[in-house]
């Protein structure tokens, strides 16, 4: 990850940030990301790929909190596949990407259907998502994907409208780091 992007991400500490490679493998995250989505270190590095839970395969899918896209799950999945198709066209012969695409085409009918679609889907850039968190309940957040030119990275951020109950829930997660709080009996 370029030094400038590292500094930018560090300065946005209150915002949940995950940085993904071109194949949607999570390569960096901050504490706020872990509080919102769960600790990525609990998932083996090879499974930390957003296309896996979208395609309902592997430990990544099993460990992911329920997330609902305002555009619908099918549109979200199609956008991730569109990103992977773009990455495959720009990086022909990338062994890791080729293995991922082959595996997902063989194990997920939804992924295979989107991959075979001739029409280009819109790439994943922005969305509103509801995350069902065990501590706070549903949180409605704006999800924005910032593409880092020349580095083949995507910085995914989550924010809530200032003063909203969702902003309050995000603040609570920052304070508790996503751990369930209990009151003594």
N, C-alpha and C positions, 0 to 999 in steps of 0.2 A: 504494500500500500504506500503510495507516495507520501512523503513527509508532510506536505501541505494538507492533504486529506486527513492524515492522522491528527494534526493540530486542530483542524476544523471540527472533526468529530469529538475530540477531547473538550473543546470549548462549548459544545452543545450538550453538555453532560445531563441536563434535565430532560432532554428529548431522547426517547428510546431510539437507538440507531443500531442497525445491523448493516455490515458491508459485505456484499456478495460478489463473487467472481462472475465472469460471463456465463458460466454454466449454472448459476444460482446456488453455488456452494457458499455457505456462510464462512467468511474468513476473519471477521472481527466484529465485536459487539461491545456495548457498554453496559454498565450496571443497570441502567434504566430498561434496556432491552431484556436483560435477564429477569428483571422484576415483572415485566409485562408478559413475556413469552415462556418463562422458565429458563433454567440454567442450561445453555447449550453444551456445557462440558459433560452433562449427563447422557449425551448422545455421542456415540463414536464419531470421530472426525469425518470418516467416510460417509456417514449417514446425514451429515448436516447440509442437506441440499433441499431447497424449497420445492423442487419438482417431485421429490419423493413423497412428501405428505399430500401434495395435490393429487398424486396418482395412487394414493392409498397403499403405499408399499413401505415396508421396513420399519425400523424402530423410530425414525423421524416422524412417521405418521402416528404411531402409537403414543408418542410423548407430546405431541402438539396440542395446545389448548384449542378448543373450538373457535374458529374464526369464520365469520360470515361476510362475504363481499357484498356491498350494495348493488354491484352490477350482476351478481349471481355467480355461483361457483363455476358454472360452465364457462362463462366469459373470462373469469379469473384464470382458470386452467388453460384456456385457449391463449391468453396473453403470455403465460409462462412458456408454453410450447413455442409460440411465435418468437420469443426471446431466444430460446434454445436453437430454433431453426436459423435465426440470424447469426448466432455465435458459431454454429456449425458451418455456415457459408463463409464466415470470415476466418475461421480457424480449421480448414480441412486437415484431416489427419491428426487432430488432437485426440490422443488415445483415451484420456480420461472422459472427455465429452462423448466420444464415440461409444465407449462402454456404457455410460449412463443412458444415452438415447436408445441403444440396443436393448438394454435391460428393461427400460420403461416401456418400450414398444412391445416387448414380449410379455410383460407382466400386467400391463394396464390397458384395458380396452379403450378407456377414455383417452389416454395419452396417444395410443396408436391412431384413434379416430382423428384427433386434432393434428397429429403429425401428417396424416395422409391428406388432410384438407388442402385443396389447391389454393383456396383464397387465403390471402395473407391476413392474419388476425392482427388486431392492434396490440402493440407491445405494452408491457406493464409499466405505467408511469405514475398513475394516481388512482386513488380509490377511497371510498369510505368503508370502514370495516367495523364490525361489531365483534369484540373479543369477549368470550365468556370466561372470566377469570374467577378462580375459586374463592378469592378473598373479597373482591369488590362486586362481583356479579358482572353484568354486561357493561362494556365500555364502548361507546361509539367514538371512533377516532378517524382523522384524516390520515391516510397513508400516502406518502409521496416518495417516488423513486427518483433520485438524482443520479444521472449517469456521469461518470468521471471520464472525460475525453482522454484518449491516449493510454488509459490504464485498464480498460475492460473491466471496470468495477461499477457496481450499483450501490449507492448509499440509500437505504430504506429508513425513512423517519416516520414517527407517529406523533401527531399533535392533536390537542382538543381545543375547542373554542374557549377563549379566555372567560373565566367566570362561570362556566357550565359545570353541571354536576359531574360530567365526564372528566373535566380538568381536575376537579377535586379528587376523583378516583385515581387518576394518574399521579397526582401529588401524594396520595396515600401509599401507592405502590412504591414511589421513590423513597419514602420514609421507611417503609417496612421491608423494602427490597423484595417484595412479592411473597414474603412469608406470611402465612396465616397468623393473625393475632388472636390471642384468646385472653379472656379476663379471668382472674383468679376467682375461685368459688368461695 
